[in-house]
């Protein structure tokens, strides 16, 4: 069928699915994929490091919650092309432009999920921990964060998948990972290049989400699907263990 051949000659025929393209451009695909992964990982990690103190500030000082959430929401609404154009005079044409833009976009997801997770910690658990002599730092890292992990990791999952997709826009400054191939393929209407890079981008998002889902299940065993009675029992045991 026209457009889906995979044997020799599919490059000349400009087919969508072309094994010859993958074989002859394998190094190019690997380099673009590695750049894509690198930009995504760095952006999400920096976004998490920035979002965490912002969420803590919003929770500690209620007056700061509105401005923090409002600012992150406004940043998320800025068109990506405009964001990169505003950042280019500051960072020049470099990967820092893409990373900074992606970090700013991830904040609205990460801050809200971290804040929601911390606020969902039962008040009686906090009071019990304080009664055991827990200070603010020990309460946060020993009690609240473990209980807030499901919401926190869920936010990281959403931010990561979103970042994988948005990294492609970095092609406007030459640092878009697989987006560079998609953009060059669109310019020359090179079907195999566009489809292969797009499929790899989707696979990266799916793999990242599955890995983070596995990490979430590993870190929060008490949230796994069980019979309602057993689930409540294990939650109670976990909470008692954390406080003790």
C-alpha positions in Angstrom: 0.0 0.0 0.0 1.3 3.4 -0.9 2.7 5.3 2.1 3.5 2.4 4.4 6.3 0.5 2.6 9.3 -0.3 4.8 11.7 -1.9 2.3 14.4 -0.5 0.0 13.3 2.5 -2.0 10.8 3.8 0.6 13.0 6.9 1.0 12.8 7.7 -2.6 9.0 7.0 -2.5 8.7 9.3 0.6 6.7 6.7 2.5 5.4 7.4 6.0 6.8 4.1 7.5 10.3 3.5 6.2 12.7 1.1 7.8 15.5 2.4 5.5 15.2 5.8 7.1 15.6 4.3 10.6 18.6 2.3 9.5 20.4 5.1 7.7 19.6 7.9 10.2 19.9 5.8 13.4 22.7 8.0 14.9 20.6 11.2 14.2 17.6 9.6 15.9 19.7 8.6 18.9 21.2 12.0 19.3 17.9 13.8 19.1 16.3 11.3 21.5 19.1 11.8 24.1 18.8 15.6 23.8 15.1 15.3 24.3 15.5 13.1 27.4 18.2 15.4 28.8 16.1 18.6 28.4 13.0 16.9 29.9 14.8 15.5 32.9 16.7 18.7 33.7 13.5 20.8 33.3 11.4 18.6 35.6 14.1 18.3 38.3 14.6 22.1 38.4 10.9 22.7 38.2 10.4 20.4 41.3 13.2 22.2 43.2 11.6 25.6 42.5 8.0 24.4 43.1 8.6 22.8 46.5 9.6 26.0 48.3 6.9 28.0 46.5 4.3 25.4 47.7 5.7 25.6 51.3 5.5 29.4 51.2 1.9 29.3 49.9 0.9 26.9 52.7 2.7 28.7 55.5 1.6 32.2 54.6 -2.0 32.1 53.4 -1.6 35.6 51.9 1.1 34.3 49.6 -1.1 31.4 48.2 -3.1 33.6 45.9 -0.2 35.4 44.3 1.9 32.2 44.0 -0.9 30.2 42.3 -1.9 33.2 40.2 1.6 33.8 39.0 2.2 30.2 38.0 -1.2 30.1 36.2 -0.3 33.3 34.3 3.1 31.9 33.3 1.3 28.7 32.0 -0.9 30.8 29.7 2.0 32.5 27.9 2.3 31.1 24.4 5.5 29.1 24.1 6.8 31.0 21.1 6.4 34.3 23.0 8.0 32.7 26.1 11.1 31.7 24.1 11.3 35.1 22.4 11.3 36.8 25.8 14.0 34.5 27.2 16.3 34.5 24.2 17.7 38.0 25.0 18.6 36.8 28.5 20.1 33.4 27.7 20.9 33.7 24.1 20.2 30.9 21.6 20.9 28.0 23.9 19.3 25.0 25.6 18.8 27.3 28.7 16.0 29.1 26.9 14.1 25.9 26.4 14.8 24.6 29.9 13.8 27.8 31.6 10.6 28.0 29.6 9.7 24.4 30.5 10.5 25.0 34.1 8.1 28.0 34.2 5.4 25.9 32.5 5.8 23.0 35.0 5.3 25.2 38.1 1.5 25.5 37.8 1.2 21.7 37.9 3.8 21.0 40.5 3.0 23.7 42.9 -0.7 22.9 43.0 -0.1 19.1 43.4 2.5 19.6 46.2 0.2 22.0 48.0 -2.8 19.8 47.6 -0.9 16.8 48.9 0.3 18.7 52.0 -3.1 20.1 52.8 -4.6 16.6 52.5 -2.6 15.4 55.5 -5.1 14.9 58.4 -4.9 17.5 61.1 -5.0 14.9 63.8 -1.9 13.3 62.4 -0.1 16.6 62.6 -1.3 17.2 66.2 -0.2 13.7 67.2 3.3 14.3 65.7 3.6 17.7 67.5 2.5 15.9 70.7 5.4 13.5 70.2 7.8 16.4 70.1 8.2 16.8 66.3 9.6 20.2 65.2 8.5 21.8 61.9 11.3 20.3 59.8 10.8 16.8 61.2 7.1 17.1 60.9 7.4 18.1 57.3 9.9 15.4 56.2 9.0 12.7 58.6 5.2 12.8 58.5 3.7 15.2 55.9 5.8 14.5 52.9 5.4 10.7 53.1 1.6 11.1 53.3 1.7 13.7 50.5 3.7 11.5 48.1 0.8 10.2 46.0 -0.2 13.7 45.0 3.4 14.9 44.6 4.3 12.0 42.3 1.1 12.4 40.4 2.1 16.0 39.8 5.5 15.0 38.6 4.0 12.4 36.2 1.7 15.1 34.6 4.5 17.6 34.4 6.9 15.1 32.9 4.5 13.9 30.2 3.6 17.6 29.4 7.3 18.5 29.3 8.1 15.6 26.9 5.5 17.0 24.5 6.5 20.7 24.9 10.2 20.1 24.5 9.5 19.7 20.7 8.7 23.4 20.6 12.4 24.1 21.4 13.1 23.4 17.8 12.5 27.1 17.1 15.9 27.8 18.8 17.5 24.5 17.6 17.2 22.7 21.0 14.0 20.7 20.6 15.3 17.1 20.6 13.0 15.1 18.5 11.2 18.3 17.7 14.2 19.3 15.5 13.5 16.3 13.3 9.8 17.0 13.2 10.4 20.6 12.2 12.9 19.7 9.5 10.7 17.0 8.2 7.7 19.3 8.0 9.8 21.9 6.0 10.7 19.3 3.4 7.6 17.2 3.8 9.8 14.2 4.7 7.1 11.8 5.9 9.3 9.2 7.5 11.2 11.7 9.5 8.1 13.4 10.8 6.3 10.1 11.7 9.4 8.4 13.3 10.3 11.4 15.5 6.6 11.8 16.5 6.3 8.1 17.5 9.5 8.3 19.5 8.2 11.3 21.3 5.0 9.5 22.2 7.0 6.5 23.3 9.2 8.6 25.6 6.1 10.1 27.2 4.6 6.7 27.8 7.8 5.2 29.2 8.4 8.1 31.5 4.8 7.9 32.8 5.1 4.1 33.4 8.4 4.5 35.2 7.0 7.2 37.5 3.9 5.2 38.1 6.1 2.3 39.2 8.1 4.7 41.4 4.8 5.9 42.9 3.6 2.4 43.7 7.0 1.5 45.2 7.1 4.6 47.4 3.4 4.4 48.5 2.6 0.6 48.9 -0.4 1.5 51.2 -2.2 3.0 48.2 -2.3 -0.1 46.1 -5.7 -1.6 45.3 -6.9 -3.8 48.1 -10.1 -4.8 49.8 -11.6 -1.7 51.5 -11.2 -3.1 55.0 -7.6 -4.0 54.5 -6.8 -0.7 52.9 -8.1 1.2 55.8 -6.2 -1.0 58.2 -2.9 -0.5 56.4 -3.4 3.2 56.1 -4.0 3.4 59.8 -0.9 1.3 60.5 1.2 3.4 58.2 0.1 6.6 59.8 0.8 5.2 63.3 4.2 4.1 62.3 5.1 7.5 60.7 4.0 9.4 63.8 5.7 7.0 66.2 
